[in-house]
Amino acid sequence: MQWFEIKIWLESSIGLDRDSLHIYAGVGIQLVVALFCRRSLASPIPWLFVVAAALANEYYDYTRLGVRLDRISENYYDGTVRDIWNTLLLPTLFLLIAKFRPTWLTGKRPADKKKDKPVETTPPI
């Protein structure tokens, strides 16, 4: 079974359109890579895997068409941009939120550093 056939099979068996599959694939790849590499979502490594997967998928789609560059329609480019956008949007948001606002994901506030310091007392004279 070829990759293109697998994508068509997924689309028909799950009942989701291709745009939705791109969204789920992007988030799924990011989470699986973060889990297996033992990296936080704040690390760019899982996000880079999503970028590589999205570009590889679009390259495969392009080579599957078997047309020359000067004959590719504007619709093909629109579809490619839409696919990459759908695949990368949520993983990019997760990366940025985890890196710059991690409390949005965990719900925990950073501990007040003054509270965590032991209280200094003077020894009795």
C-alpha positions in Angstrom: 0.0 0.0 0.0 1.4 3.4 -1.0 1.4 6.4 1.3 -1.2 8.2 -0.8 -3.5 5.1 -0.6 -3.0 5.0 3.2 -4.1 8.7 3.5 -7.2 8.0 1.4 -8.0 5.0 3.4 -7.6 7.0 6.7 -9.8 9.7 5.3 -12.6 7.3 4.3 -12.4 5.0 7.3 -12.2 7.7 10.0 -14.7 10.0 8.4 -12.6 13.1 8.7 -11.6 15.4 5.9 -7.9 15.9 5.0 -7.6 19.2 6.8 -8.7 17.6 10.1 -6.3 14.8 9.5 -3.4 17.3 9.1 -4.3 18.9 12.4 -4.5 15.6 14.3 -1.3 14.4 12.7 0.6 17.5 13.6 -0.4 17.3 17.3 0.0 13.6 17.4 3.6 13.7 16.0 4.6 16.4 18.4 3.3 14.6 21.4 4.7 11.2 20.4 8.1 12.6 19.7 8.1 14.6 23.0 7.2 11.4 24.8 9.8 9.2 23.2 12.6 11.8 23.2 11.7 12.7 26.8 11.5 16.4 25.8 9.1 19.1 26.9 6.8 20.7 24.4 8.9 23.8 25.1 11.8 22.1 23.3 12.0 22.7 19.5 12.9 19.1 18.8 9.3 17.7 18.7 8.2 20.8 16.7 11.0 20.2 14.2 9.8 16.7 13.7 6.3 18.0 12.8 7.9 20.5 10.3 9.9 17.7 8.7 6.9 15.4 8.5 4.7 18.2 7.0 7.3 19.0 4.4 8.0 15.4 3.6 4.3 14.8 3.1 3.9 17.7 0.8 7.0 16.7 -1.2 5.5 13.2 -1.6 2.2 14.7 -2.7 4.1 16.9 -5.2 6.1 13.9 -6.6 2.9 11.8 -6.7 1.4 14.4 -9.1 4.2 14.0 -11.6 3.8 17.4 -13.2 6.4 20.0 -14.1 6.8 23.1 -12.0 5.7 25.4 -14.8 2.4 23.5 -15.1 1.4 23.5 -11.5 -1.8 25.4 -10.9 -2.4 28.0 -8.2 -4.8 25.6 -6.6 -2.0 23.2 -5.9 0.0 25.9 -4.1 -3.1 27.0 -2.1 -3.6 23.4 -1.0 0.0 23.0 0.0 0.0 26.1 2.0 -3.3 25.1 3.7 -1.9 21.6 4.5 1.3 23.0 6.0 -0.7 25.7 7.9 -3.1 23.1 9.3 -0.3 20.7 10.3 1.9 23.3 12.0 -0.6 25.7 13.7 -1.4 23.8 16.9 2.1 22.4 17.4 3.5 26.0 17.0 1.0 27.3 19.5 1.9 24.5 22.0 5.6 25.2 21.5 5.2 29.0 22.1 2.8 28.5 25.1 5.1 25.8 26.7 8.1 28.0 26.2 6.8 31.4 27.3 3.6 30.8 29.3 3.9 27.2 30.8 1.4 28.0 33.5 -1.3 28.1 30.8 -0.7 24.3 30.2 -0.1 23.2 33.8 -2.3 25.5 35.7 0.4 25.8 38.4 1.8 29.1 39.4 5.5 29.4 39.9 6.3 29.3 43.6 7.2 32.5 45.2 10.9 32.4 45.8 10.7 34.3 49.1 8.3 31.7 50.5 10.6 28.8 49.6 13.7 30.3 51.3 14.3 29.2 54.9 13.7 31.8 57.4 16.9 33.1 58.9 16.9 33.4 62.6 19.6 34.7 64.8 20.9 32.2 67.3 20.3 33.0 70.9 23.2 34.7 72.7 
